[in-house]
Amino acid sequence: MRLSKLPLLIALLGMHLPLFAVDQETQPEASTTAEQGATAEEAMSEEALYLAATKQIWDAMDRQQGDIKLPNGIATLHVPDDFYYLSPSDTETVLVDGWGNPPGAGADTLGMLFPASMTPFDSGAWGVTIEYEEDGNVSDEDADSIDYDELLTDMQSSTREASEERVAQGYEAIELIGWASKPYYDKASHKLYWAKEIRFGEDPDHTLNYNIRVLGREGVLVLNFIAGMEQKELIDANLDSVLAMAEFNQGSRYEDFNPSLDKVAAYGIGALVAGKVAAKAGLFAAALIFLKKFGIFIVVGVGVLLKKLFRRKEA
């Protein structure tokens, strides 16, 4: 359901349209019509509460643009007018209160990026989480010699093993379908990006796990797109803009590495790509896609609405 440019109320009401559908050949009994009217009135009241809650959260958020120094002080974002940046605290609100992830889901982030044309609560919303991993300087000497097809085969095998453990523990199976975008490393900018297509359980709506890594003197900036597979073309169109935003400050850049002083990471480019298939961004995206199916995003304070709307949808 692509309703990001319509009012949220329309998106919400779309869930309840069947309640108002009348078969032209078979008219409902009066009691059934009354019950439907009461249910619809209750739903509209709940939806009004939801709209008020999301508006209050949205109005309280500090949407930033321009040159933004990240909280760790080693990198800067250059955010253009067609994007905005949210702080770690606002990011926690989006990921937990807005998208239904567990509390603390945004604790390790340095913030998020969103396109200026939408809010995080729109049904077509997508964003980019930002983190930093200080594992040392990552050597890029193996960048030109990596066989990414072979790497994908290894990753798929590892994912199947991990999936068996997930299923044994009562969780959904996970499958790495393949590359959504094959890994590419730019040696001049020391930026790496790739995308994976992932399926959770038997869900026909696959998850897009789109990754950017910016190599620095002592670690790596981690940027992950959170979006659905159906949004890949949109993400591709915005990739260059997002790649251009993040850079390390002087003294923390990749070329500032001092082998006599600085720690060297225990892995290279290939291991960066392999990573963990079920990374947090992938799980965030799965939660986002799940909520999109119902055309809404639920916030803390109207949790009861979530249960009622889901129950009504199933009915």
Disulfide bonds with the S-S distance in Angstrom:
none
